[in-house]
Amino acid sequence: MDPTLKFQLRLTVAPELADALRADPSGAHEELQRILHRHDASVKCQYDAFADYVSEAERIGIEQYPLYQWTRETIENPQKKAKYLRSFTVYVKGEQIYEKHLADAMETELLNLIDEHGIQGVSKFDTNPANSPQPPQR
């Protein structure tokens, strides 16, 4: 495996847990919080991250943000909005990509939390462009 690859974990959660995590991440799902604390990690809703990107682009100038149009269209699409409101990126020490051993350790613990009313899925992504969808060309 390429030692330069970094990894990211994402959680798909039930709508009720998503609302709780967005309102107060530290007060929702006690076992999730223990795991995140152990790994100096936190979660951020992907919808909120996208909305922050759009807001920053509009404040600073969209020409500096190549994914502005795609991101804006995504958060304005009701089906995509619903999907991304339930998707959370795991940050470790404030970083959204991190070493494989960290991703693997957390993934193992997080997979044990899956149930239909809370965490419904855990996904691990790497930074290899061949394994990831590429940004739109526009």
Biotite code that builds the C-alpha atoms (Angstrom):
import biotite.structure as struc

atoms = struc.array([
    struc.Atom([0.000, 0.000, 0.000], chain_id="A", res_id=1, res_name="MET", atom_name="CA", element="C"),
    struc.Atom([1.142, 3.521, -0.800], chain_id="A", res_id=2, res_name="ASP", atom_name="CA", element="C"),
    struc.Atom([2.431, 5.006, 2.493], chain_id="A", res_id=3, res_name="PRO", atom_name="CA", element="C"),
    struc.Atom([1.506, 8.533, 1.363], chain_id="A", res_id=4, res_name="THR", atom_name="CA", element="C"),
    struc.Atom([-2.214, 7.757, 1.241], chain_id="A", res_id=5, res_name="LEU", atom_name="CA", element="C"),
    struc.Atom([-4.384, 9.359, 3.886], chain_id="A", res_id=6, res_name="LYS", atom_name="CA", element="C"),
    struc.Atom([-7.816, 8.226, 4.984], chain_id="A", res_id=7, res_name="PHE", atom_name="CA", element="C"),
    struc.Atom([-11.163, 9.622, 6.083], chain_id="A", res_id=8, res_name="GLN", atom_name="CA", element="C"),
    struc.Atom([-14.081, 8.079, 7.906], chain_id="A", res_id=9, res_name="LEU", atom_name="CA", element="C"),
    struc.Atom([-17.693, 9.069, 7.371], chain_id="A", res_id=10, res_name="ARG", atom_name="CA", element="C"),
    struc.Atom([-20.735, 8.071, 9.342], chain_id="A", res_id=11, res_name="LEU", atom_name="CA", element="C"),
    struc.Atom([-24.276, 7.732, 8.076], chain_id="A", res_id=12, res_name="THR", atom_name="CA", element="C"),
    struc.Atom([-26.686, 8.228, 10.947], chain_id="A", res_id=13, res_name="VAL", atom_name="CA", element="C"),
    struc.Atom([-30.420, 8.071, 11.605], chain_id="A", res_id=14, res_name="ALA", atom_name="CA", element="C"),
    struc.Atom([-32.246, 11.394, 11.179], chain_id="A", res_id=15, res_name="PRO", atom_name="CA", element="C"),
    struc.Atom([-32.830, 11.802, 14.946], chain_id="A", res_id=16, res_name="GLU", atom_name="CA", element="C"),
    struc.Atom([-29.137, 11.291, 15.722], chain_id="A", res_id=17, res_name="LEU", atom_name="CA", element="C"),
    struc.Atom([-28.193, 13.648, 12.894], chain_id="A", res_id=18, res_name="ALA", atom_name="CA", element="C"),
    struc.Atom([-30.341, 16.373, 14.436], chain_id="A", res_id=19, res_name="ASP", atom_name="CA", element="C"),
    struc.Atom([-28.787, 15.776, 17.857], chain_id="A", res_id=20, res_name="ALA", atom_name="CA", element="C"),
    struc.Atom([-25.214, 15.756, 16.504], chain_id="A", res_id=21, res_name="LEU", atom_name="CA", element="C"),
    struc.Atom([-25.811, 18.964, 14.562], chain_id="A", res_id=22, res_name="ARG", atom_name="CA", element="C"),
    struc.Atom([-27.341, 20.675, 17.617], chain_id="A", res_id=23, res_name="ALA", atom_name="CA", element="C"),
    struc.Atom([-24.686, 19.557, 20.123], chain_id="A", res_id=24, res_name="ASP", atom_name="CA", element="C"),
    struc.Atom([-22.136, 16.963, 18.971], chain_id="A", res_id=25, res_name="PRO", atom_name="CA", element="C"),
    struc.Atom([-20.759, 16.522, 22.490], chain_id="A", res_id=26, res_name="SER", atom_name="CA", element="C"),
    struc.Atom([-24.163, 15.701, 23.954], chain_id="A", res_id=27, res_name="GLY", atom_name="CA", element="C"),
    struc.Atom([-25.292, 13.045, 21.489], chain_id="A", res_id=28, res_name="ALA", atom_name="CA", element="C"),
    struc.Atom([-24.601, 9.294, 21.502], chain_id="A", res_id=29, res_name="HIS", atom_name="CA", element="C"),
    struc.Atom([-22.484, 8.641, 24.581], chain_id="A", res_id=30, res_name="GLU", atom_name="CA", element="C"),
    struc.Atom([-20.466, 5.710, 23.183], chain_id="A", res_id=31, res_name="GLU", atom_name="CA", element="C"),
    struc.Atom([-19.686, 7.599, 19.965], chain_id="A", res_id=32, res_name="LEU", atom_name="CA", element="C"),
    struc.Atom([-18.431, 10.499, 22.073], chain_id="A", res_id=33, res_name="GLN", atom_name="CA", element="C"),
    struc.Atom([-16.150, 8.165, 24.077], chain_id="A", res_id=34, res_name="ARG", atom_name="CA", element="C"),
    struc.Atom([-14.590, 6.806, 20.884], chain_id="A", res_id=35, res_name="ILE", atom_name="CA", element="C"),
    struc.Atom([-14.124, 10.263, 19.392], chain_id="A", res_id=36, res_name="LEU", atom_name="CA", element="C"),
    struc.Atom([-12.583, 11.552, 22.623], chain_id="A", res_id=37, res_name="HIS", atom_name="CA", element="C"),
    struc.Atom([-10.149, 8.613, 22.790], chain_id="A", res_id=38, res_name="ARG", atom_name="CA", element="C"),
    struc.Atom([-8.903, 9.464, 19.292], chain_id="A", res_id=39, res_name="HIS", atom_name="CA", element="C"),
    struc.Atom([-8.951, 13.269, 19.670], chain_id="A", res_id=40, res_name="ASP", atom_name="CA", element="C"),
    struc.Atom([-11.638, 13.293, 17.004], chain_id="A", res_id=41, res_name="ALA", atom_name="CA", element="C"),
    struc.Atom([-14.853, 15.116, 16.224], chain_id="A", res_id=42, res_name="SER", atom_name="CA", element="C"),
    struc.Atom([-17.600, 14.939, 13.614], chain_id="A", res_id=43, res_name="VAL", atom_name="CA", element="C"),
    struc.Atom([-19.048, 17.514, 11.258], chain_id="A", res_id=44, res_name="LYS", atom_name="CA", element="C"),
    struc.Atom([-22.189, 17.199, 9.199], chain_id="A", res_id=45, res_name="CYS", atom_name="CA", element="C"),
    struc.Atom([-21.299, 17.113, 5.504], chain_id="A", res_id=46, res_name="GLN", atom_name="CA", element="C"),
    struc.Atom([-24.254, 19.333, 4.661], chain_id="A", res_id=47, res_name="TYR", atom_name="CA", element="C"),
    struc.Atom([-22.965, 21.954, 7.113], chain_id="A", res_id=48, res_name="ASP", atom_name="CA", element="C"),
    struc.Atom([-19.445, 21.677, 5.663], chain_id="A", res_id=49, res_name="ALA", atom_name="CA", element="C"),
    struc.Atom([-20.843, 22.197, 2.160], chain_id="A", res_id=50, res_name="PHE", atom_name="CA", element="C"),
    struc.Atom([-22.950, 25.175, 3.322], chain_id="A", res_id=51, res_name="ALA", atom_name="CA", element="C"),
    struc.Atom([-19.873, 26.680, 5.007], chain_id="A", res_id=52, res_name="ASP", atom_name="CA", element="C"),
    struc.Atom([-17.905, 26.297, 1.756], chain_id="A", res_id=53, res_name="TYR", atom_name="CA", element="C"),
    struc.Atom([-20.642, 28.059, -0.235], chain_id="A", res_id=54, res_name="VAL", atom_name="CA", element="C"),
    struc.Atom([-20.929, 30.839, 2.333], chain_id="A", res_id=55, res_name="SER", atom_name="CA", element="C"),
    struc.Atom([-17.159, 31.401, 2.397], chain_id="A", res_id=56, res_name="GLU", atom_name="CA", element="C"),
    struc.Atom([-16.995, 31.401, -1.409], chain_id="A", res_id=57, res_name="ALA", atom_name="CA", element="C"),
    struc.Atom([-19.751, 33.977, -1.630], chain_id="A", res_id=58, res_name="GLU", atom_name="CA", element="C"),
    struc.Atom([-18.040, 36.148, 0.982], chain_id="A", res_id=59, res_name="ARG", atom_name="CA", element="C"),
    struc.Atom([-14.539, 35.962, -0.530], chain_id="A", res_id=60, res_name="ILE", atom_name="CA", element="C"),
    struc.Atom([-15.284, 35.499, -4.227], chain_id="A", res_id=61, res_name="GLY", atom_name="CA", element="C"),
    struc.Atom([-16.517, 32.383, -6.002], chain_id="A", res_id=62, res_name="ILE", atom_name="CA", element="C"),
    struc.Atom([-13.737, 32.491, -8.604], chain_id="A", res_id=63, res_name="GLU", atom_name="CA", element="C"),
    struc.Atom([-11.382, 31.183, -5.883], chain_id="A", res_id=64, res_name="GLN", atom_name="CA", element="C"),
    struc.Atom([-13.616, 28.175, -5.209], chain_id="A", res_id=65, res_name="TYR", atom_name="CA", element="C"),
    struc.Atom([-13.640, 25.679, -8.092], chain_id="A", res_id=66, res_name="PRO", atom_name="CA", element="C"),
    struc.Atom([-16.380, 23.515, -6.570], chain_id="A", res_id=67, res_name="LEU", atom_name="CA", element="C"),
    struc.Atom([-18.674, 26.410, -5.708], chain_id="A", res_id=68, res_name="TYR", atom_name="CA", element="C"),
    struc.Atom([-21.365, 25.770, -8.344], chain_id="A", res_id=69, res_name="GLN", atom_name="CA", element="C"),
    struc.Atom([-21.443, 21.998, -7.781], chain_id="A", res_id=70, res_name="TRP", atom_name="CA", element="C"),
    struc.Atom([-21.585, 22.461, -4.001], chain_id="A", res_id=71, res_name="THR", atom_name="CA", element="C"),
    struc.Atom([-24.314, 25.098, -4.168], chain_id="A", res_id=72, res_name="ARG", atom_name="CA", element="C"),
    struc.Atom([-26.427, 22.911, -6.473], chain_id="A", res_id=73, res_name="GLU", atom_name="CA", element="C"),
    struc.Atom([-25.895, 19.986, -4.113], chain_id="A", res_id=74, res_name="THR", atom_name="CA", element="C"),
    struc.Atom([-27.134, 21.767, -0.991], chain_id="A", res_id=75, res_name="ILE", atom_name="CA", element="C"),
    struc.Atom([-30.102, 23.221, -2.882], chain_id="A", res_id=76, res_name="GLU", atom_name="CA", element="C"),
    struc.Atom([-31.239, 19.801, -4.160], chain_id="A", res_id=77, res_name="ASN", atom_name="CA", element="C"),
    struc.Atom([-33.779, 18.375, -1.646], chain_id="A", res_id=78, res_name="PRO", atom_name="CA", element="C"),
    struc.Atom([-32.754, 14.722, -2.146], chain_id="A", res_id=79, res_name="GLN", atom_name="CA", element="C"),
    struc.Atom([-29.051, 15.477, -1.812], chain_id="A", res_id=80, res_name="LYS", atom_name="CA", element="C"),
    struc.Atom([-29.673, 17.771, 1.142], chain_id="A", res_id=81, res_name="LYS", atom_name="CA", element="C"),
    struc.Atom([-31.496, 14.937, 2.943], chain_id="A", res_id=82, res_name="ALA", atom_name="CA", element="C"),
    struc.Atom([-28.585, 12.581, 2.247], chain_id="A", res_id=83, res_name="LYS", atom_name="CA", element="C"),
    struc.Atom([-25.862, 14.975, 3.392], chain_id="A", res_id=84, res_name="TYR", atom_name="CA", element="C"),
    struc.Atom([-27.759, 16.013, 6.535], chain_id="A", res_id=85, res_name="LEU", atom_name="CA", element="C"),
    struc.Atom([-27.296, 12.391, 7.692], chain_id="A", res_id=86, res_name="ARG", atom_name="CA", element="C"),
    struc.Atom([-23.631, 12.121, 6.681], chain_id="A", res_id=87, res_name="SER", atom_name="CA", element="C"),
    struc.Atom([-20.859, 13.117, 9.089], chain_id="A", res_id=88, res_name="PHE", atom_name="CA", element="C"),
    struc.Atom([-17.137, 13.372, 8.445], chain_id="A", res_id=89, res_name="THR", atom_name="CA", element="C"),
    struc.Atom([-14.813, 12.289, 11.236], chain_id="A", res_id=90, res_name="VAL", atom_name="CA", element="C"),
    struc.Atom([-11.981, 14.764, 11.887], chain_id="A", res_id=91, res_name="TYR", atom_name="CA", element="C"),
    struc.Atom([-8.892, 13.719, 13.851], chain_id="A", res_id=92, res_name="VAL", atom_name="CA", element="C"),
    struc.Atom([-7.001, 16.513, 15.582], chain_id="A", res_id=93, res_name="LYS", atom_name="CA", element="C"),
    struc.Atom([-8.933, 18.931, 13.371], chain_id="A", res_id=94, res_name="GLY", atom_name="CA", element="C"),
    struc.Atom([-7.853, 17.232, 10.133], chain_id="A", res_id=95, res_name="GLU", atom_name="CA", element="C"),
    struc.Atom([-10.284, 15.602, 7.723], chain_id="A", res_id=96, res_name="GLN", atom_name="CA", element="C"),
    struc.Atom([-7.690, 13.115, 6.392], chain_id="A", res_id=97, res_name="ILE", atom_name="CA", element="C"),
    struc.Atom([-5.301, 11.119, 8.545], chain_id="A", res_id=98, res_name="TYR", atom_name="CA", element="C"),
    struc.Atom([-3.013, 8.092, 8.755], chain_id="A", res_id=99, res_name="GLU", atom_name="CA", element="C"),
    struc.Atom([-4.334, 4.617, 7.950], chain_id="A", res_id=100, res_name="LYS", atom_name="CA", element="C"),
    struc.Atom([-3.647, 3.220, 11.420], chain_id="A", res_id=101, res_name="HIS", atom_name="CA", element="C"),
    struc.Atom([-5.852, 5.930, 12.970], chain_id="A", res_id=102, res_name="LEU", atom_name="CA", element="C"),
    struc.Atom([-8.660, 5.338, 10.467], chain_id="A", res_id=103, res_name="ALA", atom_name="CA", element="C"),
    struc.Atom([-8.462, 1.572, 10.950], chain_id="A", res_id=104, res_name="ASP", atom_name="CA", element="C"),
    struc.Atom([-8.548, 1.772, 14.749], chain_id="A", res_id=105, res_name="ALA", atom_name="CA", element="C"),
    struc.Atom([-11.542, 4.100, 14.805], chain_id="A", res_id=106, res_name="MET", atom_name="CA", element="C"),
    struc.Atom([-13.348, 2.201, 12.063], chain_id="A", res_id=107, res_name="GLU", atom_name="CA", element="C"),
    struc.Atom([-13.155, -1.029, 14.090], chain_id="A", res_id=108, res_name="THR", atom_name="CA", element="C"),
    struc.Atom([-14.647, 0.674, 17.131], chain_id="A", res_id=109, res_name="GLU", atom_name="CA", element="C"),
    struc.Atom([-17.295, 2.595, 15.194], chain_id="A", res_id=110, res_name="LEU", atom_name="CA", element="C"),
    struc.Atom([-18.515, -0.486, 13.317], chain_id="A", res_id=111, res_name="LEU", atom_name="CA", element="C"),
    struc.Atom([-19.517, -1.944, 16.693], chain_id="A", res_id=112, res_name="ASN", atom_name="CA", element="C"),
    struc.Atom([-21.972, 0.947, 17.164], chain_id="A", res_id=113, res_name="LEU", atom_name="CA", element="C"),
    struc.Atom([-24.061, 0.284, 14.059], chain_id="A", res_id=114, res_name="ILE", atom_name="CA", element="C"),
    struc.Atom([-27.782, -0.050, 14.669], chain_id="A", res_id=115, res_name="ASP", atom_name="CA", element="C"),
    struc.Atom([-30.820, 1.171, 12.783], chain_id="A", res_id=116, res_name="GLU", atom_name="CA", element="C"),
    struc.Atom([-31.678, 3.961, 15.251], chain_id="A", res_id=117, res_name="HIS", atom_name="CA", element="C"),
    struc.Atom([-28.225, 5.516, 15.562], chain_id="A", res_id=118, res_name="GLY", atom_name="CA", element="C"),
    struc.Atom([-25.167, 4.973, 13.453], chain_id="A", res_id=119, res_name="ILE", atom_name="CA", element="C"),
    struc.Atom([-26.296, 3.187, 10.319], chain_id="A", res_id=120, res_name="GLN", atom_name="CA", element="C"),
    struc.Atom([-23.023, 2.981, 8.434], chain_id="A", res_id=121, res_name="GLY", atom_name="CA", element="C"),
    struc.Atom([-19.291, 3.640, 8.587], chain_id="A", res_id=122, res_name="VAL", atom_name="CA", element="C"),
    struc.Atom([-17.323, 4.268, 5.394], chain_id="A", res_id=123, res_name="SER", atom_name="CA", element="C"),
    struc.Atom([-13.586, 4.639, 4.909], chain_id="A", res_id=124, res_name="LYS", atom_name="CA", element="C"),
    struc.Atom([-12.161, 6.567, 1.974], chain_id="A", res_id=125, res_name="PHE", atom_name="CA", element="C"),
    struc.Atom([-8.577, 7.069, 0.875], chain_id="A", res_id=126, res_name="ASP", atom_name="CA", element="C"),
    struc.Atom([-6.898, 9.909, -1.000], chain_id="A", res_id=127, res_name="THR", atom_name="CA", element="C"),
    struc.Atom([-6.025, 7.818, -4.058], chain_id="A", res_id=128, res_name="ASN", atom_name="CA", element="C"),
    struc.Atom([-7.736, 9.679, -6.951], chain_id="A", res_id=129, res_name="PRO", atom_name="CA", element="C"),
    struc.Atom([-8.405, 6.356, -8.684], chain_id="A", res_id=130, res_name="ALA", atom_name="CA", element="C"),
    struc.Atom([-10.673, 5.371, -5.767], chain_id="A", res_id=131, res_name="ASN", atom_name="CA", element="C"),
    struc.Atom([-12.581, 8.629, -5.511], chain_id="A", res_id=132, res_name="SER", atom_name="CA", element="C"),
    struc.Atom([-15.052, 10.481, -7.663], chain_id="A", res_id=133, res_name="PRO", atom_name="CA", element="C"),
    struc.Atom([-13.351, 13.414, -9.307], chain_id="A", res_id=134, res_name="GLN", atom_name="CA", element="C"),
    struc.Atom([-14.691, 16.947, -9.090], chain_id="A", res_id=135, res_name="PRO", atom_name="CA", element="C"),
    struc.Atom([-16.898, 18.115, -11.932], chain_id="A", res_id=136, res_name="PRO", atom_name="CA", element="C"),
    struc.Atom([-15.080, 19.812, -14.799], chain_id="A", res_id=137, res_name="GLN", atom_name="CA", element="C"),
    struc.Atom([-17.054, 23.057, -14.650], chain_id="A", res_id=138, res_name="ARG", atom_name="CA", element="C"),
])
